[in-house]
């Protein structure tokens, strides 16, 4: 399994490719993402962003008159390359390998996504916060995940069903069963519920999911 980049690393790579932004603007956006994720949107000041980015506070205000404007600009690159790269790396580590059993499908997918969520929980927490107040962001995420599910996950599930290796349930239900443990784990992390280690969470989720999906 190849080493997967963190969301911060992928985001930085995405910014480098965005020719419509100046170098100062890229540094401001990268600094803002890091600060918003690590200490929260409300707790972050424009002065902190300017210091992290190595620019003057005036430079920040010149392009982004409010902190909310910075947040909107921070979110834009997520759908201009960052999420696509994350999906491609996920595919390389999981569905791109071609699973031969439901056990292999579940073990690899759950472990890969749980480790990814653990490494990126601060950025994920920031995105979840936006989902509560930004309906456009929610719709963009929904469309992205639906598209990726059809392209990356669906062919494997259809093949395993044809081989009678996974239960003949509606695809939507199988996706819910497969990824619901990840949503639960993220929710527990965001709420500060850490009654099991990461390895124990993976083992428990894997066992339950295999029992649910295996023929």
C-alpha angles and dihedrals in degrees: 000000000000122000109265120219121240119247089252091055094047090046091053090051090049092052091052089060096049104100093181091071128075120231090253091053091050091052091049092051093047092048091047093052092050094048096042090050097045102041106012135260096268094048094052120092130201088241091059091049092050092049094049091047094046094236135112121269087240090059090054093050092045092065101023111035093186137027089243089058088054091052092051090050091047091056095050098076089052087075096035098069111317098087092041091055091047090051092049092050090048090052092049091053097042130007094024089069096062113239120229098192140027089242091058092045093052098040095050097039097048094044093047095049095042092052090046092050091047092054094045103035094123094055090042089052089053091051092048089053090055091049088063095057107020115068093180091056090050092052092048091051092046093052091046095051093044090052093047092047091055094046102039111021107028099067092054094048093047091050094048090049091051088051089049091238096122130041117274095244127140111281092240090056093049091051090051092050092046098048103028092087089058092052089049092050092049090049091052092049093049091049092046096245104148105159093140134041119249091255091051091049090052093047093048094046092046094051095049094044094049091051090050097048105032117102 
